[in-house]
């Protein structure tokens, strides 16, 4: 969320921001955070969470006798190592919210703001009970594409110069090891869909009301000039597989400001099951249609 606080005696006691770095964090995102904090006049700090991660892993090692590794052939180990980092950030955010004003000898407490967007929520590209968990999520009903447009307006209209580097940066969770000091993990590569594609798909799901097969047919008309029928099929399958296995995360999503009709907020504006079948029937029909179209062409 964009706050622009007037500088003054209390401006730094309204919004507190913290860059919770790990050994996998890049200088690029650190500089983005610092620049944005200056633009909005927040009370900003930077910490490293690696000692906490290490302590938790040592406790696990005592119980189970091995240390998970990013180099393991079992992907569950790498996923667990990423989830630890994300969940620690949530715990620290609430700790800071409770005690930040104590350090300034001021009464009261602070709310924790979440930052998970619609696209991440739809495909479950977040960890349950991680830093997406908060008291309120100002952007929880807005897609990444629309958020980018909002940032462009804030950059141009309000002179928030730090937003340029935020807008131009490649979305990344930075939970995996860097390679030669560079980010090796990007959101879109891991999801298998771009955020622009997810924005279209999200609107077809709601308010469009489309399931896998209807969505496939619609996307053929929307994307037929740039993707083959097989590629459209693959993108539909990827989305609905991720949606199916991750919808349970929506049951504990942070309350979001209701800003768009495509919101996936399970508690208020998008009541749906959180356990789904495997969509094998729909996927079979999609594949039959693909074969039919290939023969006709």
Secondary structure, DSSP 8 states (H G I E B T S, - for coil): -------STTGGGT-EEEEEE-TT--HHHHHHHHHHHHHHT-EEEEEE-HHHHHHHHHHHHHHHS----TT-SSHHHHHHHHHHHHHHHHHHHHHHHHHHHHHTT--S----EE---HHHHHHT-S-TTSTT--SEETTTTS-HHHHHHHHHHHHHHH--TTHHHHHHS------S--BTTB----HHHHHTS-HHHHHHHHHHHTTT---HHHHHHHHHHHHTTTS-HHHHHHHHHHHHHHHHHHGGGGGG---B----TT---TTTT----SS----HHHHHHHHHHHHHHHHH-
